[in-house]
Amino acid sequence: MAGSAGAIVNGDAASESYPFMAVIPMAAPDAGVLDGSCGGSLIDQQWVLTAAHCVTGEGIELDGIVRVGADQRKSGGTVRNIDRTFVHPGYVNGENLGPNKDDVALIRLDRPVTQQPIKIAKEAGQPGTPTRLLGFGSTVDGQFAFSEDLLQLNTRLGAVSECDPGYADPTRLCTISLKAKAMACMGDSGGPQLQKARNGRWELVGVTSGPGARGVPCSGGPGLYSSAPAYAGWIKQTMKDANGYGQNSGGNGSNEDAQ
C-alpha cells in the first residue's frame, strides 16, 4: 500500500451505511493504474481526510473529484470537485523500505455536502480494541483488482510488537485482522479505520497507510494506519488557516504542504 493507491483482501460486503466514506478517483500510469482510487473520510461537510501518498508524489494523477457517501466506487453519493489539497509537511514516503511518515492529507471540497461527517476519536483504544476497516481497494494480493462495492473488515488494534520493529509508534496504529488471510490492500489507502464510541457510534481512529511488516502480501500481515487522534491538532489548525484563502482560491487540485 505504501506509495501506491493503497481493496480489502477477503473483506465482507458493507453491512450498513457509511455516509462519511469518501472515494478519490486517481491514476498512476507508471505503476499500471489507469482507473484507480483511494479512500477518505468526511470529517467536516467540506473536508476529507486521506493519506498523503494518495494525493502527492511522482506519477500520481487525481481526477479532481471526490465521491462522498456511496457504497459503489463509481456511482451514487455526492460528487464534489477538489478545491485544494493540504499535505502534512512532515510526510515522507517509505518507498517500501519502511513505514510512511506523517502519511495524512486533507482535501477541501469546492462546496459542502449534506452527508454527516465522522468524528475523530479523542484517542485510540488499547491493543485489542475492536475496529473496522472500509475500502474499495484490491481484493487480490499483488493486483490492482479494485472492488466496485464497498467492503469492510473487522479488525483489532495490535500491540507495537505485532508490527515490524520501528513501524508502530504514537502516530501509527498496528492493525490485526480478525479474519484469516484478510487485510486492507492497494486502493484502500486513505480510507477509514473505525472504532465504537461509548454512545455506540462509529468514530475515526485511523487512516490506511501501508503494510505493517516487510515482504508479506496484504493478506499475510498486519496493516499500518496513521492515527487520526495523533493528527487532530494539525487537522484543526489546517482547516482553520485555510479559511483565510477564500472559498475557491488556489484552483482545483492544487497541492501544498500545510505548515
Order of alpha helices (4+ residues) and beta strands (2+ residues): beta-beta-beta-beta-alpha-beta-beta-beta-beta-beta-beta-beta-beta-beta-beta-alpha-beta
